[in-house]
Amino acid sequence: MRGSFIKPESINRVVVRGTNWVGDAVMTIPALRELRRVLPSAHITLATRPWAEGIFRDADFLDDILIYERPKRSPGAALKQVREWRKRSFDLALLFQNALEAAVIARLARVPFRVGYGTDGRRPLLTHPRPLPSWRSERHEVFYSLNIISELERLLYGASSVEEREPQFRLNVSAERKREAIAILKLRATESELGCIIALCPGSTNSRAKRWPAEWYAALADRLADEMCAKILLIGAHEELEVSRAVSRQMRHRPVVLTGETDLAQLTAVLSQVDLLITNDTGPAHISAALERPTIVIFGPTDPRTTRPFSKSAEVIRNPPDCAPCMLRDCPIDHRCMTGITPEEVFRRAARMIKPEFAGFRA
């Protein structure tokens, strides 16, 4: 079986092991859509962490989601996942995640066909280990998972058209979830205040170096409120709450602070209702772009060539010094990659992206 072609008719149930970070998970959407095209009749299950269910809940390219609870690297959690995979009798496992554990679970679950990159010593555990692409550090991350689908299509049909197709990034949110988002917003602001809605994400959970200064977010927010009559939302995870509070304290206008008050499903629905998101290089940037909402991403220490939101609705603002991109979590000098971007520059970009005749809610 190793290295041989796979008969398409033998694949009825597919499990995809998803990635572990919000932005990375969103960047696999084009690959998941291509998988649905390649195997239109297969039952496709996404095995992923609990938070990701909020992103993919209404995905039209999946049949169901299998949650992988993994508290503090408990070996019992992996064994439970093995039993669940075995119970579901998957024919094919696609491993977007590079870790050894993903391949171990697929092997112990006796999935007949196991396809993924032969990284982290897991090549013997895969029936069809694929080589890392030579362009890995030069192309956008969406192509890393798309390449797995391209390899799969060749194994199934002898050729692939994945590289010839424009990646499809669209993410769906149901009408019911949109109504729930409207209700969340109306609890915190009057309906008359919710005309033009601009969300700001001033934090970042895994890197302080990614954060544009809180005082500049505050100055930008006040100008958006003054000149665009915008209602400002502050969003983010619970661990980013102090950053949002710092922005709020320095604002003249009262924002709606949703930071830490929504789960990812609710946040995704809320983002589907905003007229614009302005954010650091964070997970919500990718979610907003996949929802086809106007999105401005302020880049500093990271590389937009490989990790920017892959959507025509998203724009990057960047003024890189010689030391960028450094990929560091904390700046050892003066944070010049972020302080070199002014509130005036971001405001001008926002003014170009926002339609003067904003529509407000889009239920």
WOSUL-V408807 format. One record per run of one state. SS is the DSSP state (alpha for helix, beta for strand, coil for the rest). FROM is the first residue (numbers start at 1). TO is the last residue. Records with the same first field share a line. If there is no record, write none. Layout:
BEGIN
SS: FROM-TO  FROM-TO
END
This chain:
BEGIN
coil: 1-7  11-12  18-21  27-28  39-42  49-49  57-63  68-70  74-74  89-91  96-99  109-112  118-122  126-127  131-141  158-161  165-174  187-190  194-195  202-207  211-213  229-229  235-237  250-255  258-263  272-275  281-282  291-294  299-303  308-313  318-335  340-342  354-363
alpha: 8-10  22-26  29-38  50-56  71-73  75-88  100-108  123-125  142-157  162-164  175-186  191-193  208-210  214-228  238-249  264-271  283-290  304-307  336-339  343-353
beta: 13-17  43-48  64-67  92-95  113-117  128-130  196-201  230-234  256-257  276-280  295-298  314-317
END
